[in-house]
Amino acid sequence: MSTTPTKLRWAILGCARISRRGLIPGIQQSHSGTLDLLASRREEAAKEWATEFGIPRTVASYESAIADPAIDCVYIPLANEEHAPFVKLAADAGKHILCEKPLALNAREAREMVDYCQSKGVILMEAFMWRHQPRTLAVLESVQSGQIGDLRLVRSSFSFPIDMTDWRLDPARGGGSLWDVGCYGMSTVRLFAGAEPSEILGRARFSKTGVDLSLTASMKFPNGVLGAIDCSFEQPFRCIYEIVGTTGRIEVPSAYLPPEVPLARFYDADGKLVEEKTYSGRNQYACMVDAFAACVHAGQLSMPSEDGLDQMIALDRVLAACKA
């Protein structure tokens, strides 16, 4: 008798850019899921995408996709302000939910979403695909095994310039560089520190609309590890993190958008390059989908998955520190 879990049947809500480059190929390249349904308020766009990607069915409303009895899981890549209502609607329908980052507009909303999904017995996971890369897991193992000594510092930078008319400058929609790209840095320092920050300091440059354009934050964790993140909508493209221990450091370029052959550079205490390791280039979204399926079958989230609540609490604290 086979013990292989049945593949989960997915619906995607909306024709977002992240769906095209991320979750559509991710689900289709996963071992654990099938993409059965695409919903869009732009019916023609859904039909075009369905033809392009071989998606069996489309519907013209998100509510119809969520209510479909043949669907097990939904992916929500909608604008930030739409996350909470559709997460709750999906939970009411008994669907497991993978929700694009940031999970919510603030920690209060995130807590409501997490508690609501727990009360309905469904899995809610924030879609931080980078946590599930083979490279990320291997680097984490290297750090935990003491390969660079005792961990002292985790530093992350993520930035790119955007048009000043972009919706991500609208505070009502959860705009700002911290919510959009700085969240990756916070996820990084929290993952490698293995704890939540006990102290946070922050500084930011704010736009006329009130959202952060450029931001830096430093933090200390209860185990003594220090963290530093910076993010921006008005600086050149940068995407890198560095992990520093007492006997060496690891540099991870193209950190959250890995190339076909991801790599990490290991340096000794004198700053000499000791090794440049390469890792599996398997689609990180497919890895995330399979990790999500494992959580669904286990009935609970497991590392390195993120439920989003502690992440949102930390982001709220950073923004508050920048405004103080």
C-alpha positions as CSV (number, residue, x, y, z in Angstrom):
1,M,0.0,0.0,0.0
2,S,1.4,3.4,-1.0
3,T,2.1,5.9,1.7
4,T,2.7,8.8,-0.7
5,P,0.5,11.8,0.3
6,T,-2.1,12.8,-2.3
7,K,-1.0,15.9,-4.2
8,L,-2.7,19.1,-3.0
9,R,-4.9,20.9,-5.5
10,W,-4.1,24.7,-5.7
11,A,-6.0,27.8,-6.7
12,I,-4.2,31.1,-7.3
13,L,-6.1,34.4,-6.6
14,G,-5.2,36.9,-9.3
15,C,-2.8,37.4,-12.2
16,A,0.0,39.1,-10.1
17,R,3.6,39.4,-11.4
18,I,4.8,37.2,-8.6
19,S,2.4,34.4,-9.7
20,R,3.9,34.4,-13.2
21,R,7.5,34.3,-12.1
22,G,7.0,32.5,-8.9
23,L,4.1,30.4,-7.8
24,I,2.8,29.1,-11.2
25,P,6.1,27.5,-12.1
26,G,6.7,26.7,-8.4
27,I,3.5,24.7,-8.1
28,Q,4.0,23.0,-11.5
29,Q,7.6,22.0,-10.6
30,S,6.7,20.9,-7.1
31,H,6.4,17.2,-6.1
32,S,3.4,17.8,-4.0
33,G,0.9,19.9,-5.8
34,T,-1.1,20.6,-8.9
35,L,-2.3,24.0,-10.1
36,D,-6.0,23.4,-10.9
37,L,-7.6,26.8,-10.9
38,L,-6.7,30.5,-11.6
39,A,-9.0,33.2,-10.5
40,S,-8.9,36.8,-11.7
41,R,-11.2,39.8,-11.8
42,R,-9.7,40.3,-15.3
43,E,-11.3,37.3,-17.0
44,E,-9.5,37.6,-20.3
45,A,-6.1,37.8,-18.6
46,A,-6.9,34.6,-16.6
47,K,-7.9,32.8,-19.8
48,E,-4.7,33.9,-21.6
49,W,-2.6,32.7,-18.6
50,A,-4.4,29.4,-18.5
51,T,-3.6,28.8,-22.1
52,E,0.0,29.8,-21.7
53,F,0.6,27.8,-18.6
54,G,-1.7,24.9,-19.1
55,I,-4.0,25.6,-16.2
56,P,-7.2,23.6,-16.4
57,R,-9.8,26.0,-15.1
58,T,-10.4,29.7,-14.6
59,V,-13.0,31.7,-12.7
60,A,-13.8,35.4,-12.7
61,S,-14.0,35.9,-8.9
62,Y,-11.8,35.0,-5.9
63,E,-14.8,34.0,-3.9
64,S,-15.7,31.3,-6.5
65,A,-12.2,29.9,-6.4
66,I,-12.2,29.8,-2.6
67,A,-15.6,28.1,-2.5
68,D,-14.6,25.4,-5.1
69,P,-14.9,22.0,-3.3
70,A,-12.1,20.5,-5.5
71,I,-9.5,22.9,-4.2
72,D,-7.3,22.2,-1.1
73,C,-5.1,25.3,-1.0
74,V,-5.1,28.9,-2.1
75,Y,-2.2,31.2,-2.8
76,I,-2.9,34.9,-2.1
77,P,-0.7,37.3,-3.9
78,L,-3.1,40.2,-3.7
79,A,-2.3,43.8,-2.6
80,N,-1.4,43.9,1.1
81,E,-4.7,45.4,2.2
82,E,-6.6,42.5,0.7
83,H,-4.6,39.8,2.6
84,A,-6.7,39.7,5.8
85,P,-10.2,39.4,4.3
86,F,-9.3,36.7,1.8
87,V,-7.3,34.7,4.3
88,K,-10.3,34.7,6.6
89,L,-12.6,33.8,3.7
90,A,-10.4,30.9,2.7
91,A,-10.2,29.7,6.3
92,D,-14.0,29.7,6.5
93,A,-14.0,27.4,3.4
94,G,-11.5,25.1,5.0
95,K,-8.7,25.9,2.6
96,H,-5.0,26.0,3.6
97,I,-3.4,29.3,2.7
98,L,0.0,30.4,1.4
99,C,-0.1,34.2,1.7
100,E,2.3,36.6,0.0
101,K,4.5,38.8,2.2
102,P,4.0,40.9,4.1
103,L,1.3,38.8,5.8
104,A,-0.6,41.8,7.1
105,L,-0.6,45.6,7.4
106,N,0.5,45.4,11.1
107,A,1.0,43.0,13.9
108,R,-2.5,43.4,15.3
109,E,-4.0,42.3,12.0
110,A,-1.5,39.4,11.7
111,R,-2.4,38.1,15.1
112,E,-6.1,38.1,14.1
113,M,-5.3,36.2,10.9
114,V,-3.1,33.6,12.6
115,D,-5.6,33.1,15.5
116,Y,-8.5,32.8,13.0
117,C,-6.8,30.2,10.9
118,Q,-5.9,28.2,13.9
119,S,-9.5,28.3,15.1
120,K,-10.6,26.9,11.7
121,G,-7.9,24.2,11.7
122,V,-6.1,25.4,8.5
123,I,-2.5,26.1,7.8
124,L,-1.5,29.7,7.2
125,M,2.1,30.3,5.9
126,E,3.7,33.5,4.9
127,A,5.4,33.1,1.5
128,F,9.0,33.6,2.2
129,M,10.4,31.4,-0.6
130,W,14.0,32.2,0.2
131,R,13.8,30.3,3.5
132,H,13.3,27.1,1.6
133,Q,16.1,27.3,-0.9
134,P,18.6,24.4,-0.7
135,R,21.3,27.0,-0.3
136,T,19.6,28.7,2.7
137,L,19.1,25.4,4.5
138,A,22.7,24.4,3.8
139,V,24.1,27.7,5.0
140,L,22.0,27.5,8.1
141,E,23.4,24.1,8.9
142,S,26.9,25.4,8.4
143,V,26.3,28.2,10.9
144,Q,24.6,25.9,13.4
145,S,27.5,23.3,13.1
146,G,30.0,26.0,14.2
147,Q,31.7,26.3,10.8
148,I,32.3,30.0,11.4
149,G,32.6,29.8,15.2
150,D,30.0,31.4,17.4
151,L,27.5,33.6,15.6
152,R,28.0,37.3,16.2
153,L,26.3,39.3,13.4
154,V,23.8,38.8,10.6
155,R,23.6,41.7,8.1
156,S,21.2,42.0,5.1
157,S,20.8,44.6,2.3
158,F,18.0,44.6,-0.3
159,S,17.2,47.7,-2.4
160,F,16.1,48.8,-5.9
161,P,14.7,52.0,-7.3
162,I,11.0,52.4,-8.1
163,D,8.9,55.0,-9.9
164,M,7.6,57.6,-7.4
165,T,4.1,57.0,-8.7
166,D,4.2,53.3,-7.7
167,W,1.4,51.9,-5.4
168,R,4.0,50.8,-2.9
169,L,4.3,54.4,-1.8
170,D,0.6,54.4,-0.6
171,P,0.5,53.9,3.2
172,A,-3.1,52.7,3.1
173,R,-1.9,49.7,1.0
174,G,0.9,48.7,3.3
175,G,3.6,50.6,1.3
176,G,7.2,51.3,2.1
177,S,10.5,49.6,1.6
178,L,10.5,47.8,4.9
179,W,7.2,46.0,4.2
180,D,8.3,45.2,0.6
181,V,12.0,44.3,0.7
182,G,13.3,45.0,4.2
183,C,11.1,42.2,5.4
184,Y,13.5,39.8,3.8
185,G,16.3,41.1,5.9
186,M,14.2,40.8,9.1
187,S,13.3,37.3,8.1
188,T,17.0,36.6,7.6
189,V,18.3,37.9,10.9
190,R,15.5,36.2,12.8
191,L,16.1,32.8,11.1
192,F,19.9,32.7,11.7
193,A,19.7,34.2,15.2
194,G,17.0,31.6,16.0
195,A,15.2,34.1,18.3
196,E,13.2,37.4,18.3
197,P,15.0,40.7,18.8
198,S,15.2,42.1,22.3
199,E,16.4,45.6,21.3
200,I,15.8,47.5,18.0
201,L,17.1,50.9,16.8
202,G,16.0,52.4,13.4
203,R,16.4,55.3,11.1
204,A,14.5,56.1,7.9
205,R,14.0,58.6,5.1
206,F,10.2,59.0,4.5
207,S,8.4,60.0,1.4
208,K,5.8,62.8,1.2
209,T,3.1,60.1,1.5
210,G,4.6,59.0,4.8
211,V,6.1,55.6,3.9
212,D,9.8,54.8,4.3
213,L,11.9,55.2,1.1
214,S,15.2,54.1,2.7
215,L,15.6,52.5,6.1
216,T,18.3,51.0,8.3
217,A,17.8,49.1,11.5
218,S,20.1,47.4,14.1
219,M,19.0,44.9,16.7
220,K,20.2,42.7,19.5
221,F,18.9,39.3,20.3
222,P,18.7,37.6,23.7
223,N,21.6,35.3,22.8
224,G,23.9,38.2,22.1
225,V,23.7,38.0,18.3
226,L,23.5,41.4,16.5
227,G,21.5,42.1,13.4
228,A,21.6,44.9,10.8
229,I,19.3,45.4,7.9
230,D,18.9,48.1,5.2
231,C,16.4,48.5,2.4
232,S,15.4,51.1,-0.1
233,F,13.2,52.1,-3.0
234,E,15.7,54.8,-4.0
235,Q,19.0,53.0,-4.2
236,P,20.6,50.7,-6.8
237,F,19.8,47.1,-6.8
238,R,21.4,45.2,-4.0
239,C,20.4,41.7,-2.7
240,I,22.9,40.1,-0.3
241,Y,23.3,38.9,3.2
242,E,26.4,38.2,5.4
243,I,26.8,36.0,8.4
244,V,29.7,36.7,10.7
245,G,31.1,34.4,13.4
246,T,34.1,34.4,15.7
247,T,36.3,32.5,13.3
248,G,34.9,33.4,9.8
249,R,32.1,34.7,7.8
250,I,29.7,33.7,5.0
251,E,28.7,36.0,2.2
252,V,25.5,35.1,0.2
253,P,25.1,37.1,-3.0
254,S,21.8,37.3,-5.0
255,A,20.4,36.2,-1.6
256,Y,16.7,36.2,-2.3
257,L,16.7,35.9,-6.1
258,P,19.2,33.1,-6.7
259,P,20.8,32.4,-10.1
260,E,20.7,29.0,-11.7
261,V,23.8,28.0,-9.7
262,P,23.5,29.7,-6.3
263,L,26.7,30.1,-4.3
264,A,28.0,31.2,-1.0
265,R,31.5,32.4,-0.1
266,F,33.3,31.3,3.1
267,Y,36.0,33.5,4.6
268,D,38.4,32.8,7.5
269,A,39.1,35.1,10.4
270,D,41.8,36.9,8.4
271,G,39.4,37.7,5.6
272,K,40.8,35.2,3.2
273,L,38.4,33.4,0.8
274,V,38.5,29.8,1.9
275,E,35.8,28.2,-0.3
276,E,33.1,29.1,-2.8
277,K,30.4,26.6,-2.4
278,T,27.6,26.0,-5.0
279,Y,24.2,24.6,-4.2
280,S,21.2,23.1,-6.0
281,G,19.4,25.6,-8.2
282,R,16.0,24.0,-7.8
283,N,13.2,26.5,-8.1
284,Q,12.9,28.0,-4.6
285,Y,9.1,28.5,-5.1
286,A,8.8,24.7,-5.8
287,C,10.8,24.1,-2.6
288,M,8.4,26.4,-0.7
289,V,5.3,24.6,-2.1
290,D,6.7,21.2,-1.0
291,A,7.5,22.6,2.4
292,F,4.0,24.0,2.7
293,A,2.5,20.6,1.7
294,A,4.6,18.9,4.4
295,C,3.2,21.3,6.9
296,V,-0.4,20.6,5.7
297,H,0.1,16.8,6.0
298,A,1.7,17.3,9.5
299,G,-1.1,19.6,10.6
300,Q,1.3,22.3,11.8
301,L,4.1,24.6,10.5
302,S,7.6,23.4,10.8
303,M,11.0,25.2,10.5
304,P,11.9,27.1,8.5
305,S,8.3,28.0,7.7
306,E,7.0,31.4,8.8
307,D,3.5,32.0,10.2
308,G,4.0,35.7,9.9
309,L,3.1,36.9,13.4
310,D,6.5,37.2,15.0
311,Q,7.8,38.7,11.7
312,M,5.1,41.4,11.7
313,I,5.7,42.1,15.4
314,A,9.4,42.7,14.6
315,L,8.6,44.9,11.5
316,D,6.1,47.0,13.6
317,R,8.9,47.6,16.2
318,V,11.4,48.6,13.5
319,L,9.0,51.1,12.0
320,A,8.1,52.5,15.4
321,A,11.8,52.9,16.2
322,C,12.3,54.8,12.9
323,K,9.4,57.2,13.8
324,A,10.4,57.8,17.4
